[in-house]
Amino acid sequence: MSAFASDPGLDDVRDAAGHGTEVDVAVHLHDGTVRLSILWTQEILLSADDADQVAQALQHAAEEARRITAARRPARPTGA
């Protein structure tokens, strides 16, 4: 089982040139790192709508990563 959770909203995002290239945005559920993968090649050509979807997925992943890392930080003592 992978420790990464992929954004299912990107399942239909494919290379605009028709090469079958896929993109994946995922959050590591243990350490909060964000993974951006371009599958089957080193680049992907996206339509404007697909680029918006990828950007939104990255923003969502960043928010989730912040929640994960904030939960791992020890609470700071308050006042003296």
DOPA-330146 format. One line per 5 residues: number of its first residue (from 1); for each residue x, y, z of N, C-alpha, C, CB. Coordinates in steps of 0.02 Angstrom, whole numbers. Glycine has a CB too. Layout:
<pts>
NUM = X:Y:Z:X:Y:Z:X:Y:Z:X:Y:Z; ...
</pts>
This chain:
<pts>
1 = 42:-59:0:0:0:0:44:62:0:-48:0:61; 28:108:-44:68:170:-50:51:218:6:56:202:-119; 101:255:27:90:307:77:68:372:43:154:320:117; 64:372:-23:42:432:-60:-32:427:-77:83:440:-124; -67:483:-71:-137:487:-90:-142:533:-151:-182:514:-32
6 = -160:504:-208:-165:542:-271:-231:579:-275:-158:495:-331; -231:633:-313:-291:672:-324:-331:637:-380:-274:746:-344; -390:610:-363:-430:575:-414:-458:621:-467:-487:538:-380; -458:686:-455:-484:734:-503:-441:739:-566:-490:801:-472; -382:710:-564:-337:714:-621:-338:650:-664:-266:727:-597
11 = -383:604:-648:-385:540:-684:-394:548:-759:-440:498:-657; -428:600:-781:-440:609:-853:-394:659:-887:-511:631:-863; -346:686:-850:-299:734:-879:-247:696:-920:-265:778:-824; -244:712:-985:-197:679:-1030:-163:732:-1073:-233:627:-1075; -108:714:-1102:-69:757:-1146:-114:782:-1203:-9:719:-1174
16 = -112:847:-1215:-153:878:-1267:-131:857:-1338:-150:953:-1261; -70:832:-1344:-45:811:-1409:-65:739:-1425:31:818:-1411; -99:706:-1377:-122:638:-1389:-71:584:-1379:-148:634:-1457; -18:597:-1341:35:548:-1330:20:500:-1273:100:583:-1317; -36:510:-1239:-54:466:-1183:-19:482:-1118:-39:396:-1201
21 = 18:537:-1116:53:557:-1055:2:576:-1001:101:616:-1070; 17:558:-940:-27:573:-884:10:614:-831:-55:507:-852; -29:647:-790:0:686:-735:-33:662:-670:-11:763:-745; 6:663:-616:-19:642:-551:7:690:-498:2:569:-535; -37:710:-453:-19:750:-394:-40:709:-334:-53:822:-396
26 = 6:699:-287:-9:658:-229:25:686:-167:14:585:-240; -4:672:-109:23:694:-45:46:632:-7:-30:735:-3; 106:634:21:131:580:64:95:587:131:210:583:72; 58:536:150:16:541:210:54:540:275:-33:485:209; 118:523:273:157:521:336:200:583:346:201:460:336
31 = 231:608:292:276:665:302:252:730:269:345:648:276; 196:727:232:167:787:204:201:814:142:167:839:255; 246:776:111:276:800:50:227:792:-8:342:762:35; 235:835:-58:191:834:-117:231:807:-176:163:906:-132; 201:759:-211:234:729:-270:196:750:-332:236:651:-264
36 = 233:776:-380:206:792:-447:240:744:-495:217:867:-467; 201:701:-527:229:652:-574:201:664:-643:213:580:-551; 245:661:-692:225:662:-762:244:593:-788:260:721:-803; 193:553:-803:203:483:-819:213:471:-893:145:442:-794; 261:430:-909:275:405:-976:320:452:-1017:212:393:-1013
41 = 340:509:-991:383:555:-1028:412:606:-979:345:590:-1085; 450:654:-1005:478:706:-963:439:770:-965:549:719:-983; 390:774:-1009:349:835:-1013:279:817:-1033:379:886:-1063; 234:864:-1022:164:855:-1041:137:921:-1067:121:829:-981; 100:918:-1120:67:976:-1148:-6:974:-1125:71:978:-1227
46 = -28:1027:-1091:-95:1028:-1062:-138:1081:-1095:-91:1041:-987; -202:1066:-1101:-250:1117:-1121:-257:1166:-1062:-320:1086:-1140; -286:1223:-1075:-295:1273:-1021:-337:1244:-964:-328:1337:-1049; -390:1208:-980:-432:1179:-928:-395:1127:-887:-494:1147:-959; -356:1084:-920:-317:1034:-884:-263:1067:-841:-286:984:-932
51 = -233:1120:-866:-183:1157:-827:-214:1185:-763:-151:1213:-869; -275:1211:-769:-311:1235:-710:-323:1178:-661:-378:1267:-730; -342:1120:-685:-353:1062:-641:-290:1043:-604:-380:1003:-681; -234:1042:-640:-170:1024:-608:-151:1076:-556:-114:1018:-661; -160:1140:-572:-145:1193:-524:-188:1187:-461:-155:1262:-557
56 = -252:1173:-470:-296:1165:-413:-277:1104:-372:-369:1158:-436; -256:1050:-405:-235:990:-369:-172:1004:-329:-222:932:-419; -126:1043:-357:-65:1060:-320:-81:1104:-259:-16:1097:-365; -128:1151:-267:-147:1193:-210:-180:1152:-155:-194:1249:-233; -224:1105:-176:-256:1062:-127:-204:1018:-92:-309:1017:-162
61 = -156:992:-129:-104:951:-100:-62:991:-51:-60:921:-155; -47:1053:-67:-8:1095:-22:-46:1107:43:9:1163:-55; -111:1119:39:-152:1129:99:-152:1066:142:-224:1147:80; -160:1008:110:-160:944:146:-91:932:177:-178:887:99; -38:947:141:30:937:168:41:981:229:83:954:114
66 = 16:1042:227:22:1087:286:-15:1059:346:-5:1157:269; -75:1030:335:-112:1000:390:-74:941:419:-182:977:366; -45:900:376:-7:842:400:53:863:440:14:798:341; 91:911:414:152:932:450:135:970:514:196:975:405; 80:1008:514:59:1043:574:39:994:629:1:1091:559
71 = 8:940:610:-12:889:659:48:853:689:-59:838:627; 104:852:653:164:817:677:207:861:722:205:794:619; 198:927:718:239:973:758:218:970:831:234:1045:732; 267:968:876:250:970:948:220:1038:966:312:955:992; 173:1037:1010:141:1099:1032:192:1141:1070:79:1084:1077
76 = 191:1206:1058:236:1251:1094:205:1270:1161:251:1316:1051; 247:1273:1212:221:1295:1277:198:1367:1272:274:1286:1332; 144:1383:1307:118:1451:1306:138:1488:1369:42:1451:1298; 153:1552:1361:167:1596:1418:220:1570:1467:105:1608:1455; 243:1614:1510:295:1593:1558:271:1597:1627:356:1635:1551
</pts>
